[in-house]
Each structure stands twice: as C-alpha cells, then as structure tokens.
Amino acid sequence: MLQTRTSLGAALRPMTVCAVFLCVSAIIYFWEVYGMDFRLTKEEALFQKMCREFALNEVDPIAAEIDAEERYPEETVQKLMKYGLMGIQFPKEVGGSGGNYICYSIAIEEMSRVCGTTGGIMSAHGTLGAWPIYAFGTPEQKEKWLRPALEGEKYAAFCLTEPAGGSDMTSNKTTAVEDGDYYVINGVKHFITGGAHCDFLCCFAITNKEDPKHGMTCFVVEKDTPGMKIASEDNKMGIRGARTAEIVFEDCRVPKENMVGELNGGYRLALDVVDRGRIGIAAMAVGIGQAALDLAIKYAKEREVFKRPISKFQGIQWMLADAATQLEAARMLTYYAADLKEQGVPFTKQAAMAKLFAAEASHKVVDTALQIHGGYGYMKEYAIERIYRDQRITELFEGTSQVQKIVIAGQLLH
C-alpha cells in the first residue's frame, strides 16, 4: 500500500507542478492582456490620501455631534462641494471634477469611514439626485440644475420610493397628469434621503396608469413649488444627519420643460440610476466596515485581561483576520463594479453583487468589532455603537439584500 501511494504521489507530482504552472501562466496572461492590475494608480492613491486627510480633519471631529443632534452637516457639505468631492464622477464641462468611478468609490468609502451620514449624503446627491439630469437631461436642464448642484449652489435628491413600493416601482401610486403646459403631480413619497434639505428633486410619477412599468416619467420639482411639502422627517436608527423625509404632492404643477428624459421612460431611467447608486452604497458599507475594524484592532491592542492584551489571544486574532478578509473582498468587488461602469460595459450584476456582499460583509465586521469591545461597545461613549447603527441601512436602501439576489439571479438566467 505504501509503495502504491508513493508511486501515485510521484506520478501526480509532475501533474501538480504542471497545473500550478498553467494557473500562474493564465494569471500573468490575463494581467498583461486585460490589464488586471488591482493596485490603485498613483493619481488614485494620492486622491485617496487627500480624501483620508479631509475626512479626519473636517468630518470626523463633528461626526458624533451630527448623530446626537440629528443635524444636517451643512458646513461639511459646503466643504465637500468646494473641493469637488460631491461631483467627482461628472465631467468638468458640466461642473464636475472629471474623476472616474474608482475615485468616486474611494471618496465615499473614506467619508463613510468616519461618518456614515456624510457618505450617505454624497451618494444620494451625486449618484441619485444629480445623475438623471446628467444622463438624460437637456442642455438647458444641465445648466439650470446640474451645474449648480455640482458647483455647490444646490442640493439634489432622488424621489422614487413610496409607502406602497420601493424596489417594486410598478406599485407606485404618484401620478402626473398633463394639463396644458404643465403636469400636475399628486402622491406621497417617503424615505427620501436629503428630502428635507434639497433645493430640487428628481420625482418619478405614473403618466400612464394602464402600464406603470412603461408609463413612469421623471420630473424635476423645485423645493418651493406650490403643492409640494415636507410632511414629516423620519426619526431614524442611523445616518441620522441625512434628514430623510416624507414628501407630499397635492396638485403640484410642474412645467413640461422639467420632464427629464422621454415621456413614459422613467422606469428604465430609474433602473439605470439605481445601478450606479449600488456602487456608492457598496463603497459606503466598506468604509463603515473599515472604521469598525480599525477600532477593533486598536481596542484589542489596548484592552488587557489576564495580564495581557486581548490581541494576544488566538480567538481574537481569528476574529480580526476573518473581518479583514471579508472587508478586502468587499472592496475588490466594489472597485470591480466601478471599473466596469467606467469602461462602459454592462455592470448591473456586478453592482448588485458588490452591494449585496459589501453590505453583508460590513454587517459581520461591525458585529465582530462590537463583540471585541465587549460591554463597552454597547455604550454610546464608544464610536462603535454609532457605527453599528449606521451600518444597518446599507443592507436596506438601494434595494434590500434579498432584492440584490433577485437582480443577480435575473442577470444569470436572462
């Protein structure tokens, strides 16, 4: 038996070496031919450093205050606007910074690493509120609303979700009825991030009740338009400074020139925007997870039990190792989806995968970090308590984790 096993091992050894050689060769081939370099470019690395310094100096000092007071961080948003961080992914000719989607992901990750509210505001403004006008708006609409939004004069919001439907847009009840040179909007929207603070919003309404899927249209509605009002602000568990609101439209008359894209083309428009938004939420989840891991490592090195730091115990080491691995995988998925978007190739599946994995990985990482803190992690005096609350939204907005699985499966079975 021993001789047989030895002979078999000797026979397999060349095959194993050959297999390894082929795998390495394949990796080198794909790296060289398809440019699969997972490192940031020098410019991206410098941008990351700048974002990190900005986050530590300008955002971190007031993050706890923003949460405790449920206060919109106006001063932070103005600084983000000043430095072009609210419009990174938009071309310079429309008022953006001319960056790519990797830079956009980096910025949201770094801001979320110190303040979930700030990361959420960045995503809601740039990817959701402003993007429909950039992608589908007329030149006049871009000058009137997009440029001011990217240059710091106006804040945009995305107005899609309703009490009867979020991811199921066909269940939405808000209508827009043509009346001369206007459309009259009636309905209720809720969970609108930034809705209580925006200067304008991209509102989706049914313009063909017989076929809601192919009968939805997007309109820009300015905040002081008669018939539009903030009904209430939500008392949320986390990202408390983002000022999420319920908005009511009662015979709200909007000029026809405020229509974004084609009549009845809002469904596809919304899906296009949400795909991009999922990359932003994935980056937000990674940033929040990284914050939790940073705190867990620091605490593990400082906290002593049985006369030594808890970081010396294998159980804690394995918890940290698992958390770091989950987080790095989430970051790579997020960057991959961002890179596909930048290349102009389909990325719906990858965006959903990134959002799903990053949100759930972040949940595990934050839970692990709180566990390492023990009872102290449950106290509001420790930042991990706020991070724990902020993280949870990443598994809910832009479609729950279950909705992401539906999207992914749909892409696989298409």
C-alpha positions in Angstrom: 0.0 0.0 0.0 2.8 2.4 0.9 4.6 1.6 -2.3 1.4 2.2 -4.3 0.8 5.5 -2.5 4.4 6.6 -3.1 4.2 5.7 -6.8 0.9 7.5 -7.1 2.4 10.6 -5.4 5.4 10.5 -7.8 3.1 10.2 -10.8 0.9 13.1 -9.6 3.7 15.5 -8.7 4.6 16.5 -12.3 0.9 17.0 -13.0 0.6 19.2 -9.9 3.6 21.2 -10.9 2.1 21.5 -14.4 -1.2 22.6 -13.1 0.4 25.3 -10.9 2.5 26.5 -13.9 -0.6 26.7 -16.1 -2.5 28.7 -13.4 0.3 31.1 -12.9 0.7 31.5 -16.7 -3.1 32.2 -17.0 -2.9 34.8 -14.3 0.1 36.5 -16.0 -1.7 36.4 -19.4 -4.9 38.0 -18.1 -2.9 40.5 -16.2 -0.9 41.6 -19.2 -3.7 41.3 -21.9 -6.6 42.6 -19.9 -4.8 45.0 -17.6 -6.0 43.2 -14.4 -3.9 45.3 -12.0 -5.7 45.6 -8.7 -3.5 48.4 -7.4 -4.6 52.0 -7.4 -2.9 54.3 -9.9 -0.6 57.0 -8.5 -3.3 59.5 -9.0 -5.9 57.4 -7.3 -3.6 56.7 -4.4 -3.0 60.5 -4.0 -6.7 61.1 -4.2 -7.3 58.5 -1.5 -4.7 60.2 0.7 -6.4 63.6 0.2 -9.8 62.2 1.0 -8.5 60.5 4.1 -6.9 63.7 5.4 -10.1 65.7 4.6 -12.2 63.1 6.4 -10.0 63.1 9.5 -9.7 66.8 9.7 -13.1 68.0 8.6 -15.6 65.3 9.1 -14.5 63.1 12.0 -14.5 65.9 14.6 -18.2 66.5 14.3 -19.5 63.0 13.3 -20.7 62.2 16.9 -22.4 65.6 17.2 -24.2 65.2 13.8 -25.6 61.8 15.0 -26.6 63.0 18.5 -28.3 66.2 17.3 -29.7 64.6 14.1 -28.2 67.6 12.3 -27.6 68.0 8.6 -23.9 68.8 8.3 -24.2 71.9 6.1 -20.7 73.0 6.8 -19.3 69.7 5.7 -21.3 69.5 2.6 -20.2 73.0 1.6 -16.5 72.0 2.0 -17.2 68.8 0.0 -18.6 71.0 -2.7 -15.7 73.4 -2.6 -13.2 70.6 -3.1 -15.2 69.0 -5.9 -16.0 65.8 -3.9 -19.7 65.9 -4.4 -19.4 65.7 -8.2 -16.3 63.6 -8.7 -17.7 61.3 -11.3 -19.1 64.0 -13.6 -17.1 65.6 -16.5 -15.6 69.1 -15.9 -17.7 70.6 -18.7 -20.9 70.2 -16.7 -19.3 71.4 -13.4 -17.9 68.1 -12.1 -14.4 67.1 -11.2 -13.7 64.8 -14.1 -12.8 61.8 -12.0 -13.6 58.2 -12.5 -15.9 55.8 -10.6 -13.0 54.3 -8.7 -12.3 57.8 -7.3 -16.0 58.2 -6.5 -16.0 54.9 -4.6 -12.8 55.9 -2.8 -14.3 59.3 -1.7 -17.5 57.7 -0.3 -15.5 55.0 1.4 -13.2 57.4 3.2 -16.0 59.7 4.3 -18.1 56.8 5.5 -15.1 55.6 7.4 -15.6 58.5 9.8 -19.3 59.4 9.3 -22.0 57.2 7.8 -24.2 60.3 7.4 -21.7 62.1 5.2 -21.2 59.0 3.0 -24.9 58.6 2.6 -25.4 62.3 1.6 -22.6 62.1 -1.0 -24.2 59.0 -2.6 -27.8 60.4 -2.5 -26.8 63.8 -4.0 -24.3 62.8 -6.8 -25.4 59.4 -8.0 -29.1 59.6 -7.3 -30.3 63.2 -7.3 -28.0 64.7 -10.0 -27.3 61.7 -12.3 -30.7 61.6 -14.0 -30.2 65.1 -15.3 -26.7 64.4 -16.5 -27.6 61.2 -18.2 -31.0 62.1 -19.6 -31.4 65.8 -19.3 -31.4 68.5 -22.0 -28.5 71.1 -22.2 -30.9 73.7 -20.7 -31.7 71.4 -17.7 -28.0 70.7 -17.1 -27.2 74.4 -17.0 -30.2 75.2 -14.8 -29.9 72.3 -12.2 -26.9 70.1 -12.8 -24.1 72.6 -12.9 -25.3 74.4 -9.7 -25.7 71.0 -8.0 -22.1 70.1 -8.8 -20.6 73.5 -8.1 -22.1 73.8 -4.6 -25.1 76.1 -5.1 -27.9 73.5 -4.9 -28.5 70.1 -3.3 -30.3 67.4 -5.2 -32.5 64.5 -4.0 -33.9 61.3 -5.7 -37.7 61.0 -5.2 -38.8 57.4 -6.1 -39.8 55.4 -3.0 -43.4 55.4 -1.9 -45.4 53.7 1.0 -46.7 51.1 -1.4 -43.5 50.5 -3.4 -39.7 50.8 -3.2 -37.9 48.3 -5.3 -41.3 47.4 -6.8 -41.7 50.6 -8.7 -44.7 49.3 -10.6 -46.7 49.6 -7.3 -46.1 53.3 -7.1 -49.2 55.5 -6.9 -47.9 59.0 -7.5 -49.4 60.4 -10.8 -48.6 63.2 -13.2 -51.4 64.3 -15.4 -50.9 66.6 -18.4 -52.7 70.0 -18.2 -51.7 72.4 -20.9 -48.0 73.4 -20.5 -47.8 71.6 -17.1 -48.0 68.2 -15.5 -50.0 68.1 -12.2 -48.4 65.7 -9.7 -50.3 64.0 -6.8 -49.0 61.4 -4.4 -46.8 60.6 -1.5 -43.1 59.8 -1.4 -41.2 58.6 1.6 -37.7 57.6 2.8 -36.3 60.4 0.6 -32.7 60.9 1.7 -31.9 64.6 1.8 -35.6 65.4 1.0 -35.9 67.8 3.9 -32.9 69.8 2.8 -32.8 69.6 -1.0 -33.2 72.5 -3.5 -34.7 70.3 -6.1 -35.6 66.6 -6.5 -36.0 64.2 -9.4 -39.5 62.9 -8.8 -40.9 59.8 -10.6 -44.6 59.7 -11.3 -47.0 57.5 -13.3 -48.0 59.1 -16.6 -49.8 56.0 -17.9 -51.9 54.2 -15.4 -52.6 51.3 -17.8 -49.0 50.3 -17.9 -47.0 51.6 -14.9 -43.8 49.8 -16.0 -43.8 51.6 -19.3 -45.7 54.6 -18.1 -43.5 56.3 -15.5 -41.8 59.7 -16.1 -39.2 61.7 -14.2 -39.7 65.4 -13.4 -37.5 68.0 -11.7 -39.5 69.6 -8.9 -38.0 72.6 -7.1 -38.5 72.9 -3.4 -40.7 76.0 -3.3 -43.1 74.7 -6.0 -46.7 75.2 -4.7 -48.3 71.9 -3.9 -45.1 70.2 -2.7 -44.5 70.0 1.0 -42.4 68.1 3.6 -44.9 66.2 5.6 -42.5 64.8 8.2 -38.9 63.9 8.8 -38.0 60.3 9.8 -36.6 59.5 13.2 -34.0 57.0 12.0 -31.8 54.5 13.8 -28.7 55.5 11.9 -27.3 58.1 9.4 -29.3 60.5 11.5 -28.0 63.7 9.9 -29.1 62.8 6.4 -32.6 64.2 7.1 -34.8 61.6 5.4 -38.3 62.8 4.8 -41.8 62.1 3.6 -42.9 64.4 0.8 -46.5 65.0 -0.3 -47.6 66.4 -3.7 -51.0 67.9 -3.9 -51.9 69.4 -7.3 -48.3 70.3 -7.7 -47.9 72.0 -11.1 -44.6 71.3 -12.9 -43.7 72.9 -16.3 -43.4 70.4 -19.1 -39.8 71.5 -19.7 -39.0 70.0 -16.3 -39.5 66.5 -17.7 -36.2 64.5 -17.6 -35.8 62.1 -20.5 -38.7 60.8 -22.5 -42.3 60.6 -21.6 -43.0 57.2 -20.0 -39.3 56.5 -20.0 -38.9 56.8 -16.2 -38.7 53.1 -15.3 -35.6 52.4 -17.3 -34.1 55.7 -16.2 -34.6 54.8 -12.6 -33.0 51.4 -13.0 -30.0 53.0 -14.7 -29.6 55.4 -11.8 -30.1 52.7 -9.1 -27.4 50.5 -10.7 -24.9 53.3 -10.2 -26.2 54.0 -6.7 -25.5 50.5 -5.6 -21.8 51.0 -6.2 -21.9 54.0 -3.9 -23.7 52.1 -1.2 -21.2 49.3 -1.5 -18.4 51.8 -1.0 -20.3 53.2 2.0 -20.5 49.8 3.5 -16.8 49.1 3.0 -16.0 52.5 4.7 -18.2 51.8 7.7 -16.7 48.3 8.0 -13.2 49.6 7.8 -14.0 52.1 10.6 -15.2 49.2 12.8 -12.1 47.1 12.0 -9.8 50.0 12.8 -11.5 50.5 16.2 -11.4 46.7 16.9 -7.7 46.5 16.2 -6.9 49.5 18.4 -9.1 48.2 21.3 -7.7 44.7 21.1 -4.2 46.1 21.5 -5.1 48.3 24.4 -7.6 46.1 26.4 -5.9 43.8 28.8 -7.3 40.7 30.5 -5.4 38.0 32.4 -2.4 40.4 32.4 -2.0 40.7 28.6 -3.7 42.5 25.7 -6.7 40.6 24.2 -4.9 40.8 20.8 -2.6 38.1 22.1 -5.5 35.6 22.2 -5.9 33.4 19.2 -9.7 33.7 19.3 -9.5 37.5 18.9 -6.8 37.2 16.2 -9.0 34.9 14.1 -12.0 37.3 14.5 -9.9 40.1 13.2 -8.4 38.0 10.4 -11.9 36.9 9.2 -13.2 40.5 9.4 -10.2 41.9 7.4 -10.6 39.2 4.7 -14.3 39.9 4.3 -13.7 43.6 4.0 -10.9 43.3 1.4 -13.1 41.0 -0.7 -15.9 43.5 -0.5 -13.6 46.4 -1.5 -12.4 44.4 -4.6 -15.9 43.7 -5.7 -16.8 47.3 -5.3 -13.8 48.5 -7.3 -14.5 45.9 -10.0 -18.1 47.1 -10.4 -16.9 50.7 -10.5 -14.2 49.8 -13.1 -16.8 48.0 -15.3 -19.0 51.1 -15.2 -16.1 53.3 -16.1 -15.3 51.0 -19.1 -18.9 51.5 -20.4 -19.8 47.8 -20.3 -22.8 46.2 -18.5 -22.3 46.2 -14.8 -25.8 45.6 -13.3 -25.0 42.2 -12.0 -21.6 43.2 -10.5 -23.1 46.3 -8.9 -25.8 44.2 -7.2 -23.1 41.7 -6.2 -20.9 44.4 -4.8 -23.8 46.0 -2.8 -25.0 42.6 -1.5 -21.6 41.3 -0.5 -20.2 44.6 0.9 -23.4 45.3 3.0 -23.5 41.9 4.5 -19.7 41.7 5.0 -19.8 45.1 6.7 -22.5 43.8 9.0 -20.4 40.9 10.0 -17.3 43.1 10.5 -19.2 45.7 12.6 -20.8 42.9 14.7 -17.4 41.4 15.3 -15.9 44.7 16.3 -18.6 45.4 18.8 -18.1 41.9 20.2 -14.4 42.5 20.7 -15.3 45.7 22.6 -17.5 43.7 24.9 -19.8 45.6 27.1 -18.1 48.9 26.3 -19.2 48.5 22.7 -22.8 48.8 23.8 -22.2 52.2 25.3 -22.8 55.5 23.4 -19.5 56.8 24.6 -17.8 54.4 22.2 -17.9 55.2 18.5 -18.6 51.5 17.6 -22.1 52.0 18.9 -22.9 54.7 16.3 -21.1 52.7 13.6 -23.2 49.7 14.4 -26.4 51.8 13.9 -25.1 53.5 10.7 -24.1 50.2 9.1 -27.6 48.6 9.1 -29.0 50.9 6.4 -26.5 49.6 3.8 -28.5 46.3 3.7 -31.8 48.2 3.1 -31.6 51.1 0.7 -31.0 50.9 -3.0 -32.8 47.5 -2.6 -32.5 45.1 0.3 -30.1 42.2 0.2 -32.9 40.0 -0.9 -33.7 42.3 -3.8 -30.0 42.2 -4.9 -30.2 38.4 -5.1 -33.3 38.8 -7.3 -31.3 41.1 -9.6 -28.3 38.8 -9.7 -30.4 35.8 -10.4 -32.2 37.7 -13.1 -29.0 38.5 -14.8 -27.8 34.9 -14.6 -31.0 33.5 -16.0 -31.5 36.1 -18.6 
